[in-house]
Amino acid sequence: MSRARTVVWFTLCVCVASPARAQNVEQYLALAREYAGGRGTEAMAQLATWSRPDITAAGKAAAVTASAHDLMALAMLHTDLANAIIDRQPQAADFHVTKAQDILAIARGDAATTDRLDNQSVREFSRRWFRFVVGMYTSCNRPGDAARFTHLGLLEAPEDSRLYVARGVLIEARILTFAPNPATLALAARRREQLEDGLKQAATNFLHALSVDPHNAEAHLHLGRVRLLLSDKRARTDFDAALENAANDTVRYLAHLFLGGIAERENRLTDALREYEVVRSLGAGYQTPYAALSRVEGALGRGDRARELAMVGLQLKKADDDPWWDLRIGFDRESLLWLRAEARKP
């Protein structure tokens, strides 16, 4: 399955004549400011033509003179580029992730040459960056790298609830790669037991995240999903808690989708329709709510309405940013959007 993420693809040039070394740092910071000014695609395309030695040299020079804001923009420029190319050029993507990690270490004040140690906004940015990178590696089925960045993030912030969610999502995604619904598949008893044990490990991480931050809506949402797969009746309460604590429409969309699924499974079809209508109001451009509504209308015997909804859904272009597809592969789009916005603040 291809990863669901919104990126603008561009042709990466082979390393051509690099900028003169003396001008590297000026051009490097200019790219950061271009990215921060909203021209991310252009800045990414230019950075992609630079050689690794030139990037490394410019990064060392920028570490001494750049502001914290420039460093955050540089980190996100590298990260966005890595996200765009990771499926096609994984080694190049790893290089850019490492550059972003190094830059954020400077911005946090880990290096003796800076005085940014108390910059809380940079530290929050860095923690959210680790959460995103874990999801990026999870989404392209690189669990070893995802686990490594979870560990590195927790070394920096041992009680960051988002990182415990990230670790749980990694386990959840790996389990569901092999069995989309362990509770219903006809599996050998030993195999089912292994899958259920894995889901329980994921749940342990979500519960730990909630012990750190009871208002973490993402943790409530994923805990509910795991419990639903395990046929645990507490799942509905978890989705209600996700809605109560939701800070974005992504969580609301998914929580209502799961609540609709529970109602549909229990044959409460009117309740299911109501939940799915909310999902459609939150994501009218996505196919998922139309498929769900069509299914329920068909079960209610309203074939014409079911066909009408199905046709509307089919006419929509499959949206890579549909939260349902992100959820299935463990991609954290909300963190990506948050990081971009922070890097582009005046």
C-alpha positions, 0 to 999 in steps of 0.5 A: 500500500502506498503511503497516504501523505500530501506531497508535491512531487518534483524531479530530483536533479543529480548533483550538479555544480554546487554553490560556491562553498563561501556562499553556501551558508547564505544560500542555505539560510535563504532556502530556510527563509523561502520555506518559512515564507510559504514557498516550501516546494521551491525550497525543497526542489533547490535543496535536492540539488545540493551535494551532501558535503555542501549541505554538511558544510553549510549546516556547520556554519549556520549552527554558529550564526542562525537564529532559532527560527531559522534553524527550525525552518531548516529542520522542517525544510530537510524533514519535508524533503525527506517525507517527499522522497522517502519511498523512492530514495530512502537513503537520501531521505535518511540523510535529510532526517539526520540533518534535521535532527542535528539542526534541532540539537543546535536549536535546543541548545545541546551544543555549547556554542548556543544559549538557547537552552531555555527556549521552550518553544524550540523544545516543544517543536523538537518533541513534536518533530520526533513524533512526526518522524516516528510516524513517517517511518511507521507509515513506510514500514520501517519499524526499526527506524521508527523504534530508534527515533521513539527511543531518541525522542524519549531520551530527550523527553522521557514523559512526552505522552505523544511519543508513547502514542507513537510507540503504540501506533507503531505496534498497532500498525505492525500488527494490522499489517498482518491481520486487519482485524484479529478479532474476526479473522479465522486464524490459528489459535496461536497466531490469534493469541500473538496478535492479541498480545501485540494489541495489548502492548499497544494499549499499554503504551496508550494507557501510559500516554494517558497517565502522563496527559489524560487529555491526549485525544490521540491516545484515547482514539487509538486505545479505543481502536485497539479495544474495539479490535479486542472486542472490549466494550470500553472502546465506546467510552474511549471514543467519547473521551477522544471527542471530549478532548479533541483539538482538531477535526482529524480526531473528531472524524475518526472518533465518529467513524468508529462510533458509527461502526460500533452502532452499525455492528450492533444493528443500531442503524439510525445511530450509525447514520447519524455518526456517519453524517457527522463524519461526512460533514467533517470530510465531505471531500473524502470517499470513506463517509460515503461508503459507510453511509451507502452501506447503512442505507442499503441495510435499511432497504433504501437502495436508491439512496445507497446507490446515490451515495456510492456514486458520489463517493466514486466520483470523488478523487481518492484523497491521500489526506483522508484521516482514515488512510493515515490511520491505517498506516500510522502517518501523523499528518497533524504533527506535520501540519503543526510543525510547518505552521510553527516553522512559518510563524513570523 
